[in-house]
Amino acid sequence: MSSSDMGPIEEFRDEVEPVIFAFGAGITLLFVAVFALAPETAATVVSGANQFVLAHFNWAFLVIMLFFLLFLFFLILGPWGSLRFGDESPEFSFFSYFTMMYSAGLAAGIVFWGPAEALIHYANVPPLYGGVAAESTAAMPIAVQYAVFHWGLTQWACFTVMGLGIGYYVYNYDAPLRVSSVLTPFIGADNIKDSYWAKAIDILAVFATLGGVATSLGFIGSQFLTGLEFQWGIQMGNIGTFGVITGMTVLFTLSLVLGVDKGIRRLSNFNMVLFFVLMVATLIVGPTFFILQTSTDALGGFVSDFVAMSLFIDVANNGSWVNAWTVFYWAWPLAWSPFAGLFIARISRGRSVREVAFTGIGATAMATVPWFLILGSTGVWLQNTGGANLLGPINQYSEAVSGYVLYGALPLGSLLLIGFVVLVTTFFVTSADSSTLAVAMMTTGGKEHPSTIIRAFWGAMLGAVASILMIIGGVDALQSAAIITGGPFAIVGVIAVIGLARSFREQSGNILLQEETVLFGTSRSSKQTDSGTRPEVNDD
């Protein structure tokens, strides 16, 4: 029976991968149930595990993320960059490809933290620059510099590595569209489906994705709730919280059901246009010359101190500041890397390795860095000159109010604030629907176009988890759990790099042998391949 002849329930049963689906959903629901029944005990256990990871392995997060970044730079500049994801033409234009990758990744967090992070570093100067006085003129470019460092380049490296590690084997070795396909060069594409190691990776990927995105849904929801309280004194309570989360869930589920082309692509394109307009408008109505001067200074510090910031642990203070900021920022996207990598793989058919690597860390940095330079410089200028007190509301409420205060102090602030809130929402919607699509693909054994019912199921699951955790106060613990899952995916990312290096070297050697055969008419290897044949995989 074809899928077109099946009812929705039959199609759901036919496509679902039972082990990954059952364990992925089961672990997530068990986590929520434990939190509902014994929230204090669960929070203590998860927090303790999180502290153990940060205390003993913070150095590993720093080293591994820098390693990923260097590997991607090598792919962009080196000979392996010319290898391609299959033989077909790209499915999307480069602009749509970039906007979807950007929207599926860190975009909602970038918009949210743009007006907030530099202010926090301005008030509490990072210990690497301990000699600089807090809230001083000298602290302003350093504050902006560190915000750029945390969001502008390195965080995207793990997403891109995972996307390369999945997509290259999907389109060149016929591996299934699953996170575990990074194991292809070690166990072979035909063994991915039945391997216990592969299933374990995919189950952990489902839990990490649901945990990460549910936490972010609660995070963005809290911005609306905090904004309502800050601006108009409205406290929504549990019913209001549930209503906000439900509304967001309906939005991203609708986009998800429409599919990649009609839903995710169009919304992603809209996001980037609005993002650019809001950024340029802030530069114009804000302190333009101060922004340009501070940005130049901050960029200089970012370039000259990049390695120092990347490897700074602050042993003298037991790494407390670094764990709370840099290590957290590296562990968090590592937990997201399964779904982001899977989505990147899904949209990268026909792209070269160089295109994927450059889009992942180059094009995204070109969009992200100006945002933090402009909003960060504007925020510290307003605070330093007395144009607005942003730190007071942040300390009283949370970072969620920073955008409200910043735009409230600028000309056309009300209009810009509307754009800001819309942008946070739509960026989150694209992150949520792309991640839910990734979970649907994971739980159907790598099906590229999962049915509507399984997409809607995971959308509803995500909204339910977020609502419950927001109401019972478990978001912080789920965030800690997601950080813990970042550790295993740091290891999976290293495995992906090793496998890619092995495959790229073999494939490059085959290409050189082909060229030599054409030039000299010799046959040097029985393993050489033509342009239409996929390279061999060593299953040993």
C-alpha positions in Angstrom: 0.0 0.0 0.0 1.4 3.4 -1.0 1.5 6.3 1.5 -1.2 8.1 -0.6 -3.6 5.2 0.0 -3.1 5.2 3.8 -5.0 7.0 6.4 -3.0 9.3 8.7 -2.8 6.7 11.5 -1.6 4.0 9.2 0.9 6.3 7.6 2.2 7.3 11.1 2.7 3.6 12.0 4.3 2.8 8.7 6.9 5.5 8.8 7.9 5.7 12.5 11.1 4.1 13.7 9.8 2.5 16.9 12.9 2.3 19.0 14.1 5.8 18.5 10.5 7.2 18.7 9.6 5.3 21.9 12.9 6.0 23.7 13.2 9.6 22.6 9.6 10.5 23.6 9.7 8.3 26.7 12.9 9.9 28.1 11.5 13.4 27.5 8.2 12.6 29.2 9.9 10.8 32.1 12.1 13.9 32.7 9.0 16.1 32.8 7.2 13.6 35.1 10.1 13.4 37.5 10.2 17.2 37.7 6.4 17.4 38.3 6.5 14.8 41.1 9.8 15.7 42.8 11.0 19.1 41.4 13.5 19.9 44.1 15.2 16.5 44.0 15.3 16.4 40.2 16.7 19.9 40.2 19.4 19.0 42.7 20.5 15.9 40.7 20.6 17.7 37.4 22.3 20.7 38.8 24.9 18.5 40.5 25.6 16.7 37.2 25.9 20.0 35.4 28.4 21.3 38.0 30.5 18.1 37.7 30.7 18.5 33.9 31.6 22.2 34.1 34.2 21.6 36.9 36.1 18.8 35.2 35.6 19.2 31.5 35.3 23.0 30.9 38.7 22.9 29.2 37.4 20.2 26.8 34.6 22.4 25.6 37.0 25.2 24.8 39.5 23.1 23.0 37.0 21.1 21.0 35.1 24.1 19.8 38.3 25.8 18.7 39.3 22.6 16.9 36.0 22.6 15.0 36.5 26.2 13.9 40.1 25.5 12.7 38.9 22.5 10.8 36.2 24.5 9.0 38.7 27.3 8.1 40.9 24.5 6.6 37.9 23.3 4.5 37.2 26.8 3.3 40.7 27.5 2.2 42.0 24.0 1.4 41.6 21.5 -1.5 38.8 19.4 0.2 36.4 22.3 -0.1 35.7 21.5 -3.8 34.1 18.1 -2.9 30.3 18.2 -3.2 27.2 16.8 -1.6 26.0 14.5 -4.4 25.7 15.2 -8.1 22.5 17.2 -8.2 22.0 21.0 -8.4 21.3 22.9 -5.1 17.6 22.8 -4.1 17.5 26.4 -3.0 19.1 29.7 -4.0 22.1 30.8 -1.9 20.1 33.5 -0.2 17.4 31.2 0.9 19.9 28.5 1.9 21.7 31.0 4.1 18.6 32.5 5.6 17.3 29.0 6.5 20.6 28.0 8.1 20.7 31.2 10.0 17.1 31.0 11.2 17.4 27.4 12.2 20.4 28.1 14.4 21.1 30.8 17.0 19.1 33.6 15.5 16.5 33.9 18.2 19.2 34.0 20.9 21.2 36.5 18.8 18.3 38.9 18.6 17.4 38.4 22.3 21.0 38.9 23.6 22.0 41.7 21.2 20.9 44.6 23.5 21.7 42.7 26.7 25.1 41.0 26.8 27.4 43.9 26.3 25.7 45.7 29.1 26.3 42.9 31.5 30.0 42.7 30.6 30.1 46.5 30.9 28.8 46.2 34.5 31.0 43.2 35.3 34.2 43.2 33.2 35.3 39.7 32.1 38.3 38.6 34.3 40.6 38.4 31.3 40.5 42.2 31.5 40.4 42.4 35.3 42.4 45.6 35.4 39.7 47.6 33.6 37.2 49.3 35.9 33.5 48.3 35.6 31.1 50.8 34.0 34.1 52.9 32.8 34.7 54.3 29.3 37.5 51.7 28.9 35.1 48.9 29.6 32.7 49.7 26.7 34.7 48.3 23.8 35.7 45.3 25.8 32.1 44.6 26.7 31.1 44.7 23.0 34.1 42.7 22.0 33.2 39.8 24.3 29.6 39.8 23.2 30.9 39.5 19.6 33.2 36.7 20.6 30.5 34.7 22.3 28.0 34.9 19.4 29.8 35.8 16.2 31.8 32.8 15.1 32.6 29.8 17.3 29.1 28.8 18.3 28.2 28.1 14.7 31.2 25.7 14.3 29.5 22.7 15.9 26.4 23.1 13.8 28.4 23.2 10.6 30.6 20.3 11.5 27.5 18.2 12.3 25.8 19.3 9.1 28.9 18.3 7.1 29.2 15.0 8.9 25.6 14.0 8.2 25.1 15.5 4.7 28.2 14.3 3.0 27.4 10.7 3.8 23.7 11.1 3.0 24.3 12.4 -0.5 27.5 10.6 -1.4 27.1 7.3 0.4 23.3 6.8 0.5 23.4 6.9 4.3 20.0 7.6 6.0 19.2 11.2 6.9 20.0 10.6 10.6 22.4 12.1 13.1 24.1 8.7 13.5 25.1 8.9 9.8 28.3 10.5 11.0 29.4 6.9 11.9 29.3 5.9 8.2 33.1 5.9 7.6 33.5 3.6 10.6 30.6 1.1 10.3 29.3 1.6 6.8 26.1 3.2 5.6 24.3 -0.1 5.4 24.8 -0.7 9.1 23.5 2.6 10.4 19.9 1.4 10.7 20.7 -1.6 12.9 23.7 -0.4 14.9 23.1 0.0 18.6 25.6 2.8 18.7 23.7 4.6 16.0 20.4 4.2 17.8 21.9 5.5 21.0 23.1 8.6 19.2 19.7 9.2 17.6 17.8 8.7 20.8 20.1 11.1 22.7 19.7 13.6 19.8 15.9 13.5 20.1 16.1 14.2 23.8 18.7 17.0 23.4 16.7 18.7 20.7 13.4 18.6 22.5 15.1 19.8 25.7 17.0 22.6 24.0 14.1 23.9 22.0 11.6 23.6 24.7 13.9 25.6 27.0 14.2 28.3 24.3 10.5 28.3 23.8 10.2 29.0 27.5 13.0 31.6 27.3 11.3 33.5 24.5 7.9 33.2 26.2 9.4 34.7 29.3 10.5 37.7 27.3 6.8 38.4 26.3 5.6 37.9 29.9 8.4 40.0 31.4 7.8 42.7 28.8 4.1 42.8 29.6 4.9 43.2 33.3 7.7 45.8 32.7 5.8 47.9 30.2 2.2 47.7 31.5 2.4 46.0 34.8 0.4 43.0 33.5 1.1 39.7 35.3 -0.3 36.8 33.3 0.0 33.9 35.7 -0.1 30.2 34.7 -3.0 30.6 32.3 -1.3 33.5 30.5 2.0 31.5 30.4 0.2 28.5 28.9 -1.6 30.8 26.4 1.7 32.4 25.2 3.4 29.1 24.8 0.4 27.6 23.0 0.3 30.6 20.6 3.9 30.1 19.7 3.4 26.4 19.3 0.6 26.9 16.9 2.7 29.4 14.8 5.7 27.1 14.4 3.6 24.0 13.9 1.7 25.7 11.1 5.0 26.7 9.5 6.2 23.2 9.9 3.2 21.6 8.3 3.5 23.9 5.3 7.0 22.3 4.7 10.5 23.6 4.0 9.7 25.5 0.9 6.4 27.2 1.7 6.9 27.5 5.5 10.5 27.6 6.6 12.0 29.2 3.5 9.6 32.0 3.2 9.6 32.9 6.9 13.4 32.7 7.0 13.7 35.1 4.1 11.3 37.5 5.8 13.4 37.2 9.0 16.6 38.3 7.4 15.1 41.3 5.6 13.5 42.5 8.9 16.8 41.7 10.7 18.8 43.9 8.3 16.2 46.7 8.4 16.2 46.8 12.2 20.0 46.7 12.4 20.4 49.6 9.9 17.6 51.6 11.5 19.3 51.3 15.0 22.6 52.4 13.5 20.9 55.5 12.0 18.8 56.6 14.9 21.4 55.6 17.5 24.7 57.2 18.3 26.1 56.5 14.8 29.7 57.8 15.2 30.1 56.3 18.6 28.9 53.0 17.3 31.4 53.1 14.4 34.3 54.1 16.7 33.5 51.5 19.4 32.9 48.8 16.8 36.4 49.4 15.3 38.0 49.1 18.7 36.0 46.0 19.6 36.8 44.3 16.3 40.5 45.0 16.8 40.3 43.4 20.3 38.3 40.5 19.0 40.9 39.7 16.3 44.0 40.2 18.5 42.7 38.4 21.6 40.7 35.7 19.9 43.0 32.8 20.9 43.3 34.1 24.4 39.5 34.4 24.8 39.0 31.0 23.3 41.3 29.2 25.7 40.9 31.3 28.9 39.7 29.2 31.8 40.5 31.6 34.7 41.9 28.9 37.0 42.5 31.5 39.8 38.7 31.8 40.2 38.0 28.1 39.6 36.6 29.1 36.2 33.4 30.4 37.6 32.9 33.3 35.1 34.1 31.2 32.2 31.8 28.3 33.1 28.8 30.7 33.4 29.6 32.4 30.0 32.0 31.0 27.5 31.7 27.3 28.4 27.9 27.6 28.7 27.7 29.2 25.3 29.8 26.4 23.8 27.9 23.6 25.5 24.5 24.9 24.7 24.9 24.9 20.8 26.6 21.5 21.1 23.3 20.2 22.6 21.5 21.8 19.7 24.0 20.5 17.1 22.0 17.3 16.3 18.9 19.0 15.0 20.8 22.0 13.5 23.2 19.6 11.8 20.4 17.4 10.5 18.6 20.4 9.1 21.7 21.8 7.5 22.2 18.4 5.9 18.6 18.4 4.7 19.0 21.7 2.8 22.6 21.2 1.5 22.1 18.8 -1.4 24.2 19.9 -4.3 26.4 22.3 -2.3 30.2 22.0 -2.1 31.9 21.4 1.2 33.4 24.9 0.9 29.9 26.4 0.5 28.6 24.6 3.5 31.6 25.5 5.7 31.6 29.1 4.6 27.9 29.6 5.0 28.1 28.0 8.4 30.8 30.2 10.0 31.5 32.9 7.4 28.1 34.2 6.2 26.6 33.8 9.6 29.4 35.8 11.2 28.9 38.6 8.6 25.3 38.9 9.8 25.8 38.4 13.5 28.8 40.5 14.2 27.3 43.9 13.0 24.2 43.2 15.1 26.2 42.9 18.3 28.4 45.8 17.4 25.5 48.1 16.8 23.1 47.1 19.6 25.9 46.5 22.1 27.5 49.9 21.4 24.2 51.6 21.6 23.3 50.0 25.0 26.6 50.8 26.7 26.5 54.4 25.3 23.0 54.9 26.7 24.1 53.6 30.1 27.4 55.4 30.2 26.0 58.8 29.2 22.9 58.6 31.3 20.6 58.4 28.2 18.8 55.5 29.8 19.2 53.2 32.8 19.2 49.8 31.3 21.0 48.0 34.1 18.4 48.9 36.7 15.5 47.1 34.9 17.8 44.2 33.9 18.8 43.7 37.6 15.1 44.0 38.7 13.6 41.8 36.1 16.0 40.0 33.8 17.8 40.4 30.5 14.5 40.0 28.8 13.7 43.7 29.3 16.9 45.1 27.7 15.4 45.5 24.3 12.3 47.3 25.7 14.5 49.8 27.5 17.0 50.3 24.7 14.4 51.0 22.0 12.3 53.0 24.4 15.2 55.5 24.7 15.7 55.9 20.9 13.8 58.0 18.3 11.1 55.9 16.6 11.6 53.5 19.5 8.0 52.2 19.7 8.1 51.2 16.0 11.5 49.6 16.3 10.4 47.7 19.4 7.6 46.2 17.5 10.0 45.1 14.9 12.3 43.7 17.6 9.6 41.6 19.2 8.3 40.3 15.9 11.9 39.4 14.9 12.5 37.4 18.1 9.2 35.6 17.6 9.7 34.7 13.9 13.3 33.7 14.4 12.2 31.4 17.2 9.4 30.0 15.0 11.8 29.0 12.3 14.2 27.5 14.8 11.4 25.5 16.4 9.9 24.3 13.2 13.2 23.3 11.7 14.1 21.5 14.9 10.8 19.7 15.1 11.2 18.7 11.4 14.6 17.3 12.4 13.1 15.3 15.3 10.4 14.0 12.9 13.2 12.9 10.5 15.1 11.2 13.3 12.1 9.3 14.5 11.1 8.1 11.0 14.5 6.5 10.3 15.7 9.4 8.2 12.7 10.1 6.0 13.3 13.4 4.2 9.6 14.4 4.1 7.9 13.1 7.2 4.1 13.0 7.2 2.0 15.9 8.6 0.8 13.9 11.5 4.2 13.1 12.9 5.3 16.7 12.4 2.3 17.9 14.3 2.8 15.3 17.0 6.3 16.5 17.8 5.2 20.2 17.6 2.5 19.5 20.2 5.0 17.5 22.3 7.4 20.4 22.2 4.7 22.9 23.2 3.5 20.7 26.0 6.9 20.2 27.5 7.6 23.9 27.4 4.3 24.8 29.0 4.7 22.3 31.8 8.2 23.3 32.6 7.4 27.0 32.5 4.5 26.5 35.0 6.3 24.2 37.4 9.6 26.2 37.2 11.8 23.5 35.6 13.2 25.5 32.6 16.5 26.1 34.4 17.0 22.4 35.1 16.0 21.4 31.5 18.6 23.9 30.3 21.2 22.3 32.6 20.2 18.9 31.2 20.6 20.2 27.7 24.1 21.4 28.6 25.0 18.0 29.9 24.0 16.5 26.6 26.4 18.9 24.9 29.2 16.7 26.3 28.4 13.6 24.3 27.8 15.6 21.2 31.2 17.2 21.5 32.5 13.7 21.3 30.2 12.9 18.3 31.4 16.0 16.6 35.1 15.0 17.0 34.2 11.6 15.5 32.5 13.4 12.6 35.7 15.4 12.0 37.9 12.3 12.0 35.5 10.5 9.7 35.3 13.4 7.3 39.0 13.9 7.2 39.4 10.2 6.3 36.7 10.3 3.6 37.9 13.6 2.1 41.4 12.4 1.9 40.4 9.2 0.1 38.0 11.0 -2.2 40.7 13.6 -3.1 43.1 10.9 -3.8 40.6 9.2 -6.2 40.1 12.5 -8.0 43.8 13.0 -8.4 44.1 9.4 -9.8 41.3 10.2 -12.3 43.1 13.3 -13.5 46.4 11.4 -13.8 44.7 8.7 -15.8 43.2 11.3 -18.2 46.6 13.1 -18.6 48.8 10.0 -19.0 46.4 7.3 -20.1 47.4 5.0 -17.1 45.3 3.0 -14.7 46.8 3.3 -11.3 44.1 2.1 -8.9 41.2 -0.3 -9.1 39.3 1.8 -6.6 39.2 5.0 -8.7 35.7 6.3 -9.3 34.2 8.4 -12.1 32.1 11.5 -11.5 28.9 9.6 -11.4 29.9 6.9 -8.9 29.9 7.2 -5.2 33.2 6.5 -3.5 33.7 3.3 -1.6 33.3 3.0 2.1 35.6 0.8 4.2 33.4 -1.1 6.5 36.3 -2.5 8.5 
